[in-house]
């Protein structure tokens, strides 16, 4: 297997670290660093172009270029924007970049052609999505799904064919109930199911998806993993200012973060920050059930799985290490294989 490269957003250093991972052994080593901007966090990639959002005193969108032959990442453009984005997504046809703004309660659509020309004025702003967190699109780029953590709601949008029309038209809302807190969401490899991680519950909702119409039907929730049974239900945390409970209580509360589905669809994984754990779920029919958990780097906000399903790579906001795990093909469980030093505030990973 060829080498992988992990791009790791290090918010406290304002940089994206490049780590080379051996595709046979999992050995990881530093391979470069690209200065991007204050509090660089989410990224989205299409081909050799990576977009990253910075969330410091001036929010920006930064375009990064990946030179595969040299194994080097470089900053090619940085544009000031109105939104501090917790999540980014590029539509599969390469026409739109969508940003979810947790602090401004909205989803924003930028035309790629505008960004290419140095224009960062959005084409569409969808307001009223309390603590918007993530956007994902289906493989054909016909439908988009967005989470509003504070509302406990998923919104389903049809994506316009014309570049002259507003890109998103809402066609459905799916309520996931109080105390769930929809955060990250992923489509199954066959596109027939949408999985949604509850930041507050530490469980995963599964929705059947009508591929032709894009609509969803909520089918249920995973049981809570035994690995999280000591944690209290979580609370919605403000974008700025003090949390709604004292620090001691907060340190005992569920705080789930990232979600990924194995490329063969048999397993799903999510990170939980309070316990610094990666929880593993196994598919049983249409449902997902917990089947294990492993400790990982301190406060794991982001992780990634390689397209072949061999490796899981994780980082932690309170760790200066990147951890590499080999995925057991029978059990789905991550097995430690290597680690590498990275910068401070590591929070997001893209694998190349």
N, C-alpha and C positions, 0 to 999 in steps of 0.2 A: 504494500500500500504506500502511496506517495505521502510526502510530508504534508502536514496541515500547518496553517498559520492562524494563530488566534490574535484578533485585535481586541484590546482590553481598554475600555474607557476608565481613566483614573481621574476622578473628579477633583480630588484635592491637589493634584499636580497639574491640572489643566492640559493633560496629554493623553494620547492613545499609545499604549505600549504594543509592540509586535513581539509575539512569542512563537518560535518554531517548535513544532511537535512532531517527533518521529512517528510515522504511520505504522511501524511494526512494534516498537517497544513502548511508546507513550512518553519517552524521554522528552523533556521540555527545556528550552534554553532561550534567553533573551535574544532578540534579533533586530532591535531598533526601537525608536520612539519618535513620535510626531507631536510637536506642540500644537494644540488646537485652540484652546481658549478656556476661560474661567468656568469651572464646574462642568466640564464636558461629560455628557451622560448617554442618552439613547442614541443608537445608530440604526441605519437601514442601508442595505446594500443591493445594488443591481449591477451584475458584472464586476468590472474593476472600479466602479465608482461607489464610494461610501459617503452617505450624508450623516453628520453628527450634529446633535443639538447641544449648545451650551446654555447653562441655566444660572449664570452669575449675574452681576450687576447690569450687564447688557446681554439680553438673550440673542443668540445668533444661530444661523444654520451654516455649517461648515461643510464644504465639499472636499473629500479626500480622494486621492488617486492611488490605486494599488498597482505597483509595477511587479508583476509576477516573476519575471525573469530575474530581477534584482532582489526580490523579497523586500521591497521598500515601500513605505507609505509616506505620502507627501500632501501637504495642505495646498489646495489650488484656488480656493475661493472661500470668503466668509462674508455673510450678509446679515445685517441686523434685522430682527423680526419682532413682531408684537407679542408672540406667545412664548412662554417657558414650557417646553414640551417634555412630558414624561414618557411619551412613546412616539415613534415615527414608523411610517409604512409607505412603501412605494408600490403603486399598482403594477401588475405584471406586464402591462403594455408600455410602461415607462412614461406615462403622460402626467401623472400626479404624484405629489408627495403630500401625505396627510400627517398632521401632527395633533396629538391629544394633549391638551393643556389642563393639568390637574388644578393649578392655582386659579386659572381664569375660567374654568368650567365650560370648556368649548372644544370643538374639533375644527381644525383649520385646513383648508386645501390650497396648496400652491401648485401652479402649473410648472412643470419641468422646463418648458420653453421660456417662461418668465425668469426662472432662477438661472438658466443658462445665459440670459441676457443681463444678469445683475439686478433683476427686479424682484423684490421680495414682498410686494403687496399681494395678499391672498386673493384668490378668485372667489372663495366662499368661506364664511364663518358660521358655524352652527352653534348657537348659544344655548344656555340653559341645561348643560350636561354636567351636573354637580360632580366635581372631581373626576373629569374625563381622564382615562388612563391609557387606553390602547385601542388601536385600529388594526384589523386584519382583513385581507381580501381573498376571495376565492381564486383558484388557479387561472380562470379566464378573465379575471378583472371585472366581472359583471356586477358583483355584490360586495359590499363592505359591511363589517360588523364592528361596533364600537361599544366600549364599556364605560359606564358612569358609576364609579365606585360609591359616591355619596348618595346616589338615587337608588342603587340596587337594581339597575335596569340595563338591559342590552338594547341597543338600537340597530336596526337593520336598514341598510340603504341600497338602492339601486344606483349603479354608476353610469352616468350618461355616456352615450357614444360620441356625442358632439363636443368638441372643445369650446364651442360658443355657449353651451348651456351650463348652468351650475352643475358641478360634477356629482353631487350627492342628492338623492331624493329619498326621504324616509318612507319606508313601506311597512314597518312593524316595530313594536316594542315588546320586549319580553321581561316581565318582572321576576326577579330571582329571590325576593323576600327580604325581610328585615334581618340584619345580622349576618348577611352573606358577604357583601362588599365585592362585586365583580371587579377584577383587576386585569390580569393577562388572559388572553384567549387564543386558542389554536384550533385549526381545522384538522380533522383526521386526514391521513394520506389519501384516502379515496374521496374526500370531500363530502361524505354523507353525514358527518357529525361535527358539531362544534363543542369543544371543551372549554369551560370557563373556570378560572381559579377564584375562590373566595378568599380575599385577604383577611377577612375577619373570622371566617369559619374554619379555615384550613381544610376545606373540602373542595371537590370539583363537581360542577354541574355539567350534565351532558344533555345536549339538544340534538334531536334529529333534524337534518337539513334537507329541504326540497331543492335539489340542484337546479331545476328549471326555473323556479320562482324565487329562490334565495331565502325563503321564509324558514323559520325555526319552530320546532315543537319541543318544549321542555319535557324531558323524560325522567329526570331524577337527579340525585346527588350521591356522590361516593360516601361511604361511611368515613368517619374520622379515623385517621391512622392512630394505632396505639402509641406510636412514637410521640404524639402530640397531646396525649390524654392529660398531662399535668398542666397544660396551658389553659388560661381563661379565654373566653371569646374576646376577639379584638374590638377596637374602637376606631372610628374614622378619625384620622389625624389631620389637623389643619395644614395647609400649605405653608403658613407662616404663623409664628406665635406659639404659645405653650400648648401642649396636648390637653385633652379634657380630663385626664386623671393624673394622679401623682406618679412620680418616677418609679416608686417601688411597685405599684400596681401595673404600670406600663411594662415593666421588666418581666412580668408573668403572663403577658397577653399574646395571643396568636397574631402573627404578622407575616402572612404568606406573601411571596413576591413573584417569582418567575415560573412559567409553565412551558413544558415542551412535550411533544409526542414523538415516540420512537418512529423512525421511517417505515417500519413494517406495521405500525398501528397496534401492536400487542401490548405496549406499555406506555404509560405517561409518567412524567416526573414533575415535581414542583419543589421550590425552595421555601424554607420557613426561617425567618431571620432571628426570632427570639431564641430558638433552640439551636440555630446554626446546623440545620438538617436538610437533607434532600430526601423527600418521600417518594416512594415508587408505588405506582398503581398498575394493576394488571386488568386487561379487558376480559370481561365475562359476558358474552352476548353483547347487548347494547350498553351495559354498565361498566363502571371502573371501580375496582376494589383495592384497598391497600394491600401490598404484599411485601413490604419491607421499607427500611429507611437506613441512611448512613449519615454519620457526622461529616461536616465539611468545613470550609473556611468561615471565619467569624462574620456573622451577619451577611449571608449570601443573597445579595439582591439579584444577580444575574448568573446564568450559566448557558451552555449551548451543547447540542449534540451534532456530531458530524453527519453528513448526508448518507454515509454508509451504515450508520448505526453502531459503529465500533467503539466510539469514544464519547465520554461526557466530560466537559471542561467547565470548571466552576471557579468563581472568585468571590471575595467577601469585602464589604465596605470597611470592615475593621481588621483586615488582613492585608499583608503585603506579599501574599503568595497566590499563584495560580495553581489549582489542583487538577490533575488529569486522572480520569478513571476509565478502566476498560469495562465495557458493558457485557455481562454474562449473557450469551444468546439464549440460554434456557430459562434463567430466572429473571433476567432484566436488571439484576442488581449491579450497582457500580462497585468496581474493585480498584483500590488505589494503584496507580501505575507510575506516577511521576509528579513533580511539582517544580515551580520556577518562581523566582522573585519578580514582582511587578510593583507598580507605584501605589500611592495612597488613594484610598477611596474608590477602589476597583468596583465597578457596578454593572457593566454591560460587556457582552462578548459577542463578536461576530467571527465565525470560522470560515476560512478560505481554503 
